[in-house]
Amino acid sequence: MPVIGWYIGIQLAEMIQSVDHWIAFFLLAFAGSGMDIVEFGTKSRITTQS
């Protein structure tokens, strides 16, 4: 079983190597946009007194 897992892992690594930078980019962009939506989608916590 470990040999089968190793073989499959090697095959997947070869397939993913050509696009791994795009996978990282989209994962980080998704996380960052989620944080922006949470931060800027809420009401401002700072209130001005006039």
KASULTA-V513123 format. One record per residue. N is the residue number from 0. PHI is phi as a letter, one per 20 degrees, with the letter a starting at -180 (* if undefined). NEAR is the number of other ideal C-beta (glycine too) atoms within 8 Angstrom. D_CENTER is the distance of its C-alpha to the mean C-alpha in Angstrom with 2 decimals. Layout:
# KASULTA-V513123
N/PHI/NEAR/D_CENTER
N/PHI/NEAR/D_CENTER
This chain:
# KASULTA-V513123
0/*/4/30.64
1/f/5/28.84
2/f/6/29.99
3/f/7/28.58
4/f/8/25.14
5/f/8/25.38
6/f/8/26.48
7/f/8/23.70
8/f/8/21.12
9/f/8/22.83
10/f/8/22.88
11/f/8/19.18
12/f/8/18.41
13/f/7/20.73
14/f/7/19.17
15/e/9/15.53
16/g/7/16.69
17/f/5/17.40
18/c/7/13.97
19/f/8/11.69
20/f/6/11.16
21/f/7/10.14
22/f/9/7.58
23/f/8/6.07
24/g/8/6.95
25/f/8/5.68
26/f/8/1.91
27/f/8/3.78
28/f/8/6.26
29/f/8/5.47
30/f/8/5.39
31/f/8/8.18
32/f/8/10.01
33/f/8/10.18
34/f/8/11.75
35/f/8/13.98
36/f/8/15.18
37/f/8/16.12
38/f/7/17.86
39/e/6/19.65
40/e/5/20.28
41/e/7/22.58
42/f/3/26.07
43/f/5/26.72
44/e/5/27.88
45/e/4/30.26
46/d/5/33.52
47/e/4/36.30
48/d/3/39.85
49/c/2/42.43
